[in-house]
Amino acid sequence: MEAKFFRFLKIVGVGFKARAESEGRLLYLKLGYSHEVELAVPPAVRVFCFKPNIVCCTGLDKQRVHQFAAAVRSCKPPEVYKGKGIMYTDEVIKKKQGKKSK
């Protein structure tokens, strides 16, 4: 399968990791929950983990690749105070200041 479309996801947070198994058919995410999140990859999409915090979704169909990347991101969307979570590599998170102390 020759991949034409790519979507890179970056996982930010202490202890947050990803791993792909069975030739890119399963994606396991450790996101700080009490369990691992297991995602089954659709047939037209392949998943690779270059590092434990970088996930690459590839495939021939742009819509399916982007939809699966959005499903992965929705498991732990980036939060605005610390910036932890799953985000696209080209995404910029505008951080909020938080409470001000007197």
C-alpha positions as MATLAB code, in Angstrom:
seq = 'MEAKFFRFLKIVGVGFKARAESEGRLLYLKLGYSHEVELAVPPAVRVFCFKPNIVCCTGLDKQRVHQFAAAVRSCKPPEVYKGKGIMYTDEVIKKKQGKKSK';
ca = [
       0.000    0.000    0.000;
       1.430    3.321   -1.047;
       0.500    6.118    1.332;
      -0.384    9.480   -0.123;
      -1.870   11.251    2.870;
      -0.252   11.672    6.265;
      -1.433   13.041    9.585;
       1.053   13.337   12.434;
      -0.110   13.481   16.046;
       2.011   14.556   19.002;
       1.286   13.255   22.490;
       2.265   15.688   25.252;
       2.214   14.766   28.932;
       4.145   12.874   31.578;
       3.660    9.136   31.085;
       1.546    9.516   27.927;
       2.618    6.941   25.320;
       1.410    5.240   22.160;
       2.292    1.957   20.515;
       1.120    0.313   17.305;
       0.773   -3.458   17.013;
      -0.127   -6.137   14.460;
       1.261   -4.256   11.438;
      -0.519   -0.990   12.140;
      -3.956   -2.527   12.762;
      -4.164   -1.716   16.488;
      -3.193    1.408   18.392;
      -2.723    1.385   22.156;
      -2.645    4.683   24.045;
      -1.576    5.301   27.643;
      -3.213    8.609   28.500;
      -3.272    8.734   32.282;
      -6.490    6.755   32.649;
      -6.707    3.612   34.777;
      -6.681    1.530   31.580;
      -5.035    1.581   28.158;
      -7.169    2.967   25.338;
      -7.288    0.484   22.453;
      -8.287    1.710   18.988;
      -8.897   -0.528   15.989;
      -7.530    1.070   12.835;
      -9.833    1.109    9.762;
      -8.755   -1.013    6.760;
      -7.738    1.923    4.559;
      -5.450    3.443    7.222;
      -2.067    2.398    8.652;
      -0.577    3.649   11.916;
       3.099    3.974   12.829;
       4.717    5.155   16.057;
       8.134    6.707   15.401;
       8.649    7.561   19.061;
       6.371    6.792   22.011;
       4.936   10.307   21.652;
       4.672   10.658   17.830;
       1.905    8.848   15.907;
       1.650    8.850   12.106;
      -1.621    7.974   10.355;
      -1.199    7.213    6.650;
      -3.385    5.984    3.824;
      -4.761    6.493    0.351;
      -8.081    8.073    1.341;
      -7.677   11.561    2.814;
     -11.070   11.575    4.503;
     -10.508    8.270    6.318;
      -6.985    9.208    7.434;
      -8.115   12.549    8.827;
     -11.213   11.031   10.438;
      -9.151    8.388   12.240;
      -6.627   11.031   13.339;
      -9.526   13.071   14.734;
     -10.810    9.980   16.584;
      -7.371    9.478   18.156;
      -7.198   13.161   19.113;
     -10.655   13.017   20.716;
      -9.392   10.422   23.242;
      -7.504   13.205   25.054;
      -7.806   16.629   23.357;
      -5.208   19.214   24.381;
      -6.129   21.265   27.404;
      -5.591   25.018   27.429;
      -3.879   25.463   30.806;
      -0.898   23.098   30.556;
      -1.088   21.987   26.908;
      -1.229   18.270   27.767;
      -3.071   15.842   25.496;
      -3.006   14.708   21.865;
      -2.581   17.380   19.210;
      -1.651   17.607   15.552;
       1.996   18.516   14.951;
       1.033   21.684   13.061;
      -1.569   22.698   15.672;
      -0.916   25.661   17.949;
      -2.551   25.639   21.372;
      -3.193   29.059   22.852;
      -2.589   28.659   26.564;
      -4.690   30.420   29.178;
      -3.100   32.109   32.143;
      -5.026   30.501   34.988;
      -5.794   32.030   38.381;
      -3.842   35.050   39.445;
      -2.726   35.204   43.029;
      -2.723   38.525   44.847;
];
